[in-house]
Amino acid sequence: MRTILLALVLMGLISAAEQKQVQWQEARVVAQERVQNGEVAKASGFGMNGGASAQAMAVPIIDNCVTIETNEAQFKLIEKAPPPGSVRSAFHHALVVPVNGTVKFRRAGDDFILLDAEGREHKLRLVGMTARAGSAAVGAAAPQAPAPLSRIEDRLLEPEFGYQQYRSSVPSWQAAKEVNDAMVALRAVHSDLDQMTGLMRVVMESLRPNWKGINVDEYLESLYAVSKYAGFSVAAREALAQREKAASQGK
């Protein structure tokens, strides 16, 4: 009964995680400039004596120009500033990105959504793009075979899942044996386990257990139940089948 309840809870968690899941990518920041009324902004629009300089503008519009680079291309992006004095300007946060560092982004047509240091989203418009040498055609990523999924046992023992840290009072080989023994026991109960492990491995990426409230046997049993009976499993199976087909064709 406890395992069924745990599976139901995990099914709810996976559903919420799917709704919120966003495919973020990472890019190197090449440059960032302030663009004032279409030109690179000068250091100041006012003189030291308080009078307006010759370059001062009554209502300067300062946009944000950011250049980022991926393995495929370099993208020039513009964040249009809200008009001064508008409601949007009162709530607008300046985007500052680390030049020569990295930034997370996702694409929505010709718009790029960048995350700032506080996790806030900024929408920038694509205004220029240069393909990098050796990359695929502009706008299309080079085809690559998907990386194979690691075994469930190996993934569970990685630091991200925290099982070895939780069992730090015992030797690491014993923690590994516990995980392997749990998979052997699960395989003895479910004859179709080997057909389910691929989907279980996908599901576990959205579920991080609290080892103080669940043991490894219960966690694996819950992964099996969610993968087999959750409503999203049909679509997930199809996606996994396509991934495996692409991987086999890429060999």
N, C-alpha and C positions, 0 to 999 in steps of 0.2 A: 504493500500500500504506500509506504514512504517513497519508494522509487517512482511509482506512478505519479504521486503528487509532485515530486521533484521534476519529473518529465513535463508535467503540465506547466509548472513555473518556468522551466527553460523554454518551452514552446512560446510562452508569452514574451519572454525576453528576446528570443530570436526574431519574433515578428516585429517588435519595437525596433530592434537593431537594424532590420532590413529597411524599415521606413526611413531611418535616419542615416543609413549608410550612404556616403558620398565618396566618389572616386577622386581623391586628391592626388596630384602629381607634384613632383619637385623640380625646380629649375634654378639655375645659377643666375644671380642678379648681375648684369653687365654694367648698368648705369641707371642713375635716376637724376632727372632734371626738373626744375620748375619752369613751366612755359607760360609766359605772361602775354595774353592777347595774341597767341600764335608765335611768339618769339621767346627764346631762352631768357628768363627773367634776369635782370641786373641785380646787383647786390642790394641796392636800395633805391627807392623812388623819391627820397627827400634829402635835402642837404643838411649839413650839421647845424646850420644856423636856424633851422626850423622852417625855412622857406622851401617851396616846392622846387625841385630841380627841373631841368629841361626835359627829362625823361619821365617825369611824373604823369600819371594818368588819373583822371577824376575817379573812375571806377575800374580798377585793374581786375581782370579775370585771370587768376593763376591756376592753371591746370597742372596735373602731375604726369610727367612722361617717364615711363619705366621701360627698360630693355631687359628682357630675360632670355635665357638660352637653355635649350634642351639638347639631347643627342641628335635630334632631327633638324632643328631650325632655331633661328634667333627671331624673337618677336618684339616689335616696338608697340607699346601700349600707351593709351592716354586715359587718365581719369579726369573727367570733366568736372570742374569745380562748380558747386551751386552758386547762383548769383548772390553777391554780397547783400546782406539784409533780408534774405529770404528765410522761410521757415527751415528749409533743408540745411542752410548754412549754419544755423544755430546748433544743429545736431551732428554736423559733419566732423569726423575725426581725420586728421591728416594721416596719410599713408606714408610710413617711413620703412624702407626695406634695406637690408644689409648689402651694400655693393660688394661684390666678390664673394658674398655668402649665398645662402639658398633661401627660397621662398616656396610655400605650397600654393598651388593653383589648380583650378579646374576650368574647363571650357564649356561655354554655352553659346554655340554658333560663333559669331565674331566677337563675342564678349568673353573676357577672361575674369574670373573671380579669384582675387588674391587674398590671402590671410595676413593680417598684420600681427605684431608681437602679442597682442591681447586676444587674438583669435577672432577679431572682427573681419567681416567680409567687405571687400572693396571691388566694385565693378569697373573694369577698364575696357576700353574699346580697342580692337586691333586696328592699327593704322599702317603697319609695315611688317614684312616677313622676309627673311633670307634663309634659304636652305643651306644646311651645312654640308661640306664636301663629304661625299660617300654616303649621304643619307638618301632615303627614298624621295619620291616626288613631293613637292611642297604640299602640305596639308594631309599627307598620309604617312603614318609611321611605318618603318621597315618591318616586314613580316617576321615574326619570331615564334618559335615553338614555345608553348607555355612551359614554365619550369615544373618538373614533376613534384607532386606533393610528397613530403616526408612521411614516414610511418607515424601512426598515432603514438606509439610507444616513445619514439625519439622526440616527437614534438612535445609530449607531456613532460619530458625531462629537461627541456630547455628552460632557462631562467625566467622567461616571460610567464610561464605557467606556475612557477613557484613550488612545485612539488618537492624537489630535492631540498629547497630551503626550508620547507615545512618539516621535512623529515631529516633535518640536519643533525639530529641526535644519533642517527645510525649511519653506517658507512654508505657512500654513494652507490656501491654495487648492490646493497640491500634494497635501496629505494628503487633502483632499476629493476631488480627482481620482482618487487611488489607490483610494478606496473606491468611487466611481462606476464606474471602469474595471473593478474586480473584479466588480461586479454585472452589468455588460454582458457580461463574459466568461462568467460563470456562466449567464446567460440564453441565450447562444449554445450552451452545452453541454446545458442541460436545457430542453426545450421546454415543460415544465409549471411552470416557475419562478414565473410570475405567479399560478398557482393555489396555490402553496406559500408565498408571501411572508407571508401573514397568519399562518399557523401558525409560520413561522420567526421572525416578529416576537414571537410569544408565547413561544417557546422561548428566545430570546436573553435574556429577562428573568431567567432562572435560571442563565445561563452567562456568567461574566465571564472573558474570555480573558487569559492572560499573554502579552503581545505579544512577550516575549523568546523564547518557545517556539513561536509560531505566527504566520504572516503573515495578512493580511486575506483573501487568496484561500482559504487553507486553512480559516480560521474560517467563512467563508460557505459553503464546500462542506460542512463538518461540520454546520452548522445545517440545510442542505438534507437531508443524509443522516439526521440524527436526526429531523427533522420528518416525513420520508417513511416511514422504516422502523422507528422505535422503536415498541414495543408500545403505548405510551400514546397514540399519534397518533390512533387512532380516536375515543377520548373527547375528546381535545383538539379535533379537527375539529368534533365535534358542539357542543362548548361555544362554539367560535368562530362556527359557523353561527348559533347562538342569539343570540350577541352582535350579529352583523351584522343579523339579523332585527329585534332589539329597536331597534337604532340606526335602521333604515329606518322602522320604525313610529313612532318618536319624532319624525321630521321633520315 
